Amino acid sequence: MPPKGKQGTKGQKQILEDNKKTLAFYQNIILSVNIIYFGTEYLFFWDSFTALEIVMSCLVGLVYFGSFRFMKKMATPVYGDVTTLLDGGIDLNLESGMAEHCKDIILMTAIVQILTLISNYFWLLWLLVPGRAFYLLWVNVLAPWFFEPAPEENEKKQRKLERKMRRH
């Protein structure tokens, strides 16, 4: 059962500490997956390491770098003087925030990278990332904009509702 009342807020120092832990966790995931991937490729599949793997490894590196750098930039603290913390940065552990999407991209990329050790066809799973981005764009921006009722219909409904309220 969820606790009753207002959810507690975190202080800036707590946000700073949580952000450091989150960044360290995702940095460890990135490093671990790359060590496993390149170690396995080097030891067992060096003869079949083709241009596809090289290009996809470069793309994976760019995705890791971009996502992690974006998260790190969001979590940058602001200090007033040497010891005074003014802002701990954006909380990376907020649900439904931009950092959540970056974390999803890092995890999806790590899963795809490990699965490609089994078969190169698993690179196709990476197409789920732009598919998810288009879905979010459609649900949050495009669909409400396309299917919003015309303004005059809203005004007519509002006037009709006001007339009904005056009668009663």
C-alpha positions as CSV (number, residue, x, y, z in Angstrom):
1,M,0.0,0.0,0.0
2,P,1.5,3.4,-1.0
3,P,2.1,5.9,1.8
4,K,-0.6,8.4,2.4
5,G,0.0,12.1,1.9
6,K,2.4,14.1,-0.2
7,Q,5.5,12.3,-1.5
8,G,8.7,13.6,0.1
9,T,11.1,15.7,-1.8
10,K,14.8,15.2,-2.0
11,G,17.3,17.8,-1.0
12,Q,20.0,19.1,-3.4
13,K,22.7,17.1,-1.7
14,Q,20.7,13.9,-2.0
15,I,20.0,14.5,-5.7
16,L,23.8,15.1,-6.2
17,E,24.7,11.8,-4.5
18,D,22.0,9.8,-6.3
19,N,23.1,11.3,-9.6
20,K,26.7,10.2,-8.9
21,K,25.6,6.7,-8.2
22,T,23.4,6.6,-11.3
23,L,26.2,7.8,-13.5
24,A,28.6,5.3,-12.0
25,F,26.1,2.5,-12.5
26,Y,25.6,3.3,-16.2
27,Q,29.3,3.9,-16.8
28,N,30.0,0.4,-15.4
29,I,27.3,-1.1,-17.6
30,I,28.9,0.5,-20.7
31,L,32.4,-0.6,-19.8
32,S,31.4,-4.1,-18.9
33,V,29.4,-4.7,-22.0
34,N,32.2,-3.3,-24.2
35,I,34.9,-5.5,-22.5
36,I,32.7,-8.6,-22.9
37,Y,31.9,-7.8,-26.5
38,F,35.3,-6.8,-27.8
39,G,37.0,-9.6,-25.7
40,T,34.8,-12.2,-27.2
41,E,35.1,-10.8,-30.7
42,Y,38.9,-10.8,-30.3
43,L,39.2,-14.2,-28.8
44,F,36.7,-16.2,-30.8
45,F,35.5,-14.3,-33.9
46,W,38.5,-12.3,-35.1
47,D,38.5,-13.9,-38.5
48,S,34.8,-13.0,-39.1
49,F,35.1,-9.4,-37.8
50,T,33.7,-7.6,-40.9
51,A,33.0,-4.0,-41.9
52,L,29.5,-4.4,-40.5
53,E,30.7,-5.1,-37.0
54,I,33.2,-2.2,-37.3
55,V,30.6,0.3,-38.4
56,M,28.0,-0.9,-35.9
57,S,30.6,-0.8,-33.1
58,C,31.4,2.8,-34.0
59,L,27.6,3.6,-34.0
60,V,27.2,1.9,-30.6
61,G,30.1,3.9,-29.3
62,L,28.5,7.2,-30.5
63,V,25.2,6.2,-28.9
64,Y,26.9,5.4,-25.6
65,F,28.9,8.6,-25.7
66,G,26.0,10.8,-26.6
67,S,23.5,9.4,-24.1
68,F,26.0,9.3,-21.2
69,R,27.3,12.7,-22.0
70,F,23.7,14.1,-22.1
71,M,23.0,12.5,-18.7
72,K,26.2,13.8,-17.3
73,K,25.4,17.3,-18.5
74,M,21.9,17.2,-17.0
75,A,23.4,16.2,-13.6
76,T,26.0,18.9,-13.5
77,P,25.9,20.6,-10.1
78,V,26.1,24.4,-9.6
79,Y,28.2,25.7,-6.8
80,G,28.0,29.3,-5.4
81,D,31.5,29.3,-4.0
82,V,33.8,26.4,-3.4
83,T,31.7,24.7,-0.7
84,T,28.1,26.0,-1.2
85,L,25.9,23.8,-3.4
86,L,23.3,25.9,-5.1
87,D,21.8,23.2,-7.4
88,G,22.5,19.5,-7.5
89,G,21.5,19.2,-11.2
90,I,18.4,17.6,-12.6
91,D,17.4,14.4,-10.8
92,L,18.3,11.5,-13.1
93,N,16.1,9.1,-11.3
94,L,12.8,11.0,-12.0
95,E,10.2,8.9,-13.7
96,S,9.2,10.0,-17.2
97,G,12.0,12.4,-17.5
98,M,14.6,12.8,-20.4
99,A,17.2,10.9,-18.3
100,E,14.8,7.9,-18.3
101,H,14.9,7.8,-22.1
102,C,18.7,8.1,-22.1
103,K,18.9,5.2,-19.6
104,D,16.6,3.2,-21.8
105,I,18.7,3.8,-24.9
106,I,21.9,2.8,-23.0
107,L,20.3,-0.4,-21.7
108,M,18.8,-1.3,-25.1
109,T,22.1,-0.7,-26.8
110,A,23.9,-2.9,-24.3
111,I,21.4,-5.7,-24.7
112,V,21.7,-5.5,-28.5
113,Q,25.5,-5.4,-28.4
114,I,25.7,-8.5,-26.2
115,L,23.1,-10.4,-28.3
116,T,25.0,-9.7,-31.5
117,L,27.6,-12.1,-30.2
118,I,25.1,-14.8,-31.0
119,S,24.0,-13.5,-34.4
120,N,24.4,-10.3,-36.4
121,Y,20.7,-10.3,-37.1
122,F,20.2,-9.0,-33.5
123,W,21.4,-5.6,-34.8
124,L,17.9,-5.2,-36.2
125,L,16.5,-5.0,-32.6
126,W,18.2,-1.6,-32.5
127,L,15.4,-0.4,-34.8
128,L,13.1,-0.4,-31.7
129,V,14.8,2.7,-30.5
130,P,13.7,5.0,-33.3
131,G,10.3,3.2,-33.2
132,R,9.9,4.1,-29.6
133,A,11.0,7.7,-30.3
134,F,8.3,8.0,-33.0
135,Y,5.7,6.5,-30.7
136,L,6.5,9.0,-28.0
137,L,6.4,11.8,-30.6
138,W,3.1,10.6,-31.9
139,V,1.4,10.2,-28.5
140,N,2.8,13.4,-26.8
141,V,2.9,15.8,-29.7
142,L,1.5,14.8,-33.1
143,A,-1.7,13.0,-32.2
144,P,-3.0,15.7,-29.8
145,W,-2.2,18.4,-32.4
146,F,-3.8,16.5,-35.3
147,F,-7.0,15.4,-33.5
148,E,-7.6,18.5,-31.4
149,P,-11.2,19.7,-31.9
150,A,-11.7,22.9,-33.7
151,P,-11.9,26.0,-31.4
152,E,-15.4,27.0,-32.5
153,E,-16.7,23.6,-31.5
154,N,-15.3,24.1,-28.0
155,E,-16.9,27.6,-27.8
156,K,-20.3,26.2,-29.0
157,K,-20.2,23.5,-26.4
158,Q,-19.1,26.0,-23.7
159,R,-22.1,28.3,-24.5
160,K,-24.5,25.4,-24.6
161,L,-23.2,24.2,-21.2
162,E,-23.6,27.8,-19.8
163,R,-27.2,28.0,-21.0
164,K,-28.0,24.7,-19.4
165,M,-26.4,25.9,-16.1
166,R,-28.4,29.1,-16.1
167,R,-31.7,27.1,-16.6
168,H,-31.0,25.0,-13.5
